[in-house]
Amino acid sequence: MEKFTIDQIKSWDRFYRGNFINSLSGFKSVSLIGTANAAGIPNLAIFSNIVHLGADPALIGFVNRPLEAAPHTLGNIKETKSYTINHIHIGIYQQAHQTSAKYPKDCSEFDVTGLTPAWHSPIHSPFVAESKIRYALQLEEIIPIRQNNTFFVIGAITDVFLDKSLLENDGFIKIDEADSLASLGIDGYYKTEKIDRLPYAKATTV
């Protein structure tokens, strides 16, 4: 096993270094975040840093890149306090990846990728009709991260849409049966497969 110091890593080509660091933390969920501005113009963007924060209250967080790099999703969320998160499956991952391109503010990624916006009143933001697991959130808090000028966005789940056949008897969602994908780095996509479910771990005496 070879050791790499942070000084070595900093000396590498920026793209090589970026791929190395971005894949170091391992597989992540990957989803599309749907928003719309106050005028109803929809926006769609791919995110691979969405995290569960708690079940009661039901909170989800994600990291938004610096505003100069990715202003539209955060701007719409600030404006309307509404957004949706939509799982990506094998049938739409190429279209989903294309939403990472920098389109003008008045251009809808739904139009350029061929994905279909699905609206469920009174939710202000669009869902992705092709997504098999999708949910709506209401903005709770935006926390600036000063070290790299990003923002941690916290939302409360308000509505969930999925086929009941994906639910186990105890509420566990079988996302592998929805073909939900995982990601690695910024451009790697992976299928998921359940290996096992283990019982609640209790402390044992040695």
N, C-alpha and C positions, 0 to 999 in steps of 0.2 A: 504494500500500500504506500502510495507516494503522498508526501505532505506538500500543501500549497499554502504559503503565507499570504496575508492580505496585501502585502507589498508586491509580491509576485503577481497576484491577480490584478492589481491596479495597473501593472505595466503591460498587460495584454491589450491587443486590439479591442476596441470598444464593443464590436459585435460579438467577438468570441467571448469576451468577459460577460457581456449581457446574457448570452445563451447559458453560460456556465452558472451564473448566479440565479437566473430565472428558473432553471431546472433543479437547483440544489434542494429546494424545499419539498420537492416531490409532487406527486399527482394532486390536482386540485379539481374542484367542480368547475364547469364552464357553462355560462348561461348568457342569454340576451336580456338586456334591460331596456324596457320600452317606456318612453316618456312622450309627452306632448307639451308644447308651450301653451300660454293662455289663449292663443288664437286657435288651438287645436291641431297645429302642424306636428305630425308625429316624428319621433326620432327613435333609432334602434342602434344599440351598441353592444359589443361582446365584452364580457368581463369574466376573469378567471380568479378573482380574489374575493369571492363572496363567502361569508362565514356565518355560521349559526352562533348567536350570542345568548340565547336563552329561550325556554319554552313557555315560561309564565312570568312576565308577559312574553309573547312570541316576538322575538326581535332578530333581525338579520342585519348584518353590516357588510359594507363593501368599500374598497379603496378606489377613489377617483383620482386619476393622474392630475398633474399640474394643469391649471386652467388654460394655459397657452397651448397645451397639447390636446386637451379633451374638454372643451368648455360646454358642449351642448347638453349632455345628460345632466350634469350638475346644475346648469342654468335652469333647465326645465323643472327639475325637482325643487329648486329654491322658489321658483315662480308658482308652482301649483301644489307642492307638498305631496305629489302623487307619483308612483312609478310601479312597474310590474317587472317580475323576474320570470324568465321562461327557459326551461331546460332545453338543451340542444341534443338532438339525437342524430344517428348516422345518416338519416335522410336529408338533413338540412345543414350539416356542419360546414360545407363549402360556402353556402350563402351566408351563414352566420359569420364565418371568418372575414368575408368581404366587408362586413359592417365596421371593421377596424380601420378602413381607409378614411382619410380626412375629406369628408364631404362638406359643402357649404351648409350654413345653418338652415336655409330654406329648402334644402334637398332632403327628402325622406328616404332613409335607407330601405324602407319597405319597397319603395318603387324601384330602386336600382338593383335590389337583390331578388325580387320576385316573391318575397315572403308576404304573407297576408295579415294585415292588422285586424284584430278582433276586438270589438268594443263591447263592454258590459256596463251599462249605466247603473249607478251614477259614477262609476270609476272613471276618472278623467283620462287616464293613460291607456294606450293600446296594449293588448296582449299579442303574442304571435300565434296565429290560428293553427299552424303546423306543430307547435310544441305540445307534448303529451302531458307535461306537468307544468303548471304556471300558477303564479300567485301575485296578489296585489299588496302594495305596502303604502303606508302613510308615513311621511317624514317625521322623525322624532328629534334628530340632532345631527349636526355636521361639525366634526371636530377637525380643525386644521392640524396637519402634521408638519411642523416647521422644519424638520430635518431635511425633507426633500420636496416641500411645497405641494404635498398631496393632501387629500381630504378623506377622512373616515366618515362614511355616511351610515347612519343608523335609522332603520325603518321598522315599524310595527306591522305585522301581517294583518290584513283585514279580510281577505277572501282567497280561497284556494280552489283551483279547478284541476281535477284529474279523474280518470276512470276508476270506479270503485273496485274493479278487478285487480288494481295495483296495490290494494291494501290487504295486509295480513290481519288476522283476528285481533292482534294487540295494537294496531295502529301503525305498524312498521310499513313504510312505503317501499315497494319493490322497484326501485328506480332502474335496476338492470333490465327488468321486463319491459320498461318503457324505452329501452335502448339509449338511456341518457349516457352521455360521454363524459370522460375525464380529460384533463389537459395537462401538458407538461411544457414548461417554458412559455413562449408566446405564440408558438405555431404548431405544437404537437398535439394530436388528438388520439384518444385511446378508448377502446371498448371496455365495459365493466362487466364483471362476473362475480356473483356472490360465492364466497368460499364456505362461510359458516356464520352462524349466530351463536354467541356464547352466553351462558347465564350470567346474571349480575354477580360481579366478583365480590366476595366477602373476605375479610381478613382471616387468615388461618394461623394457628400456632405452629412454631417451628419444632 
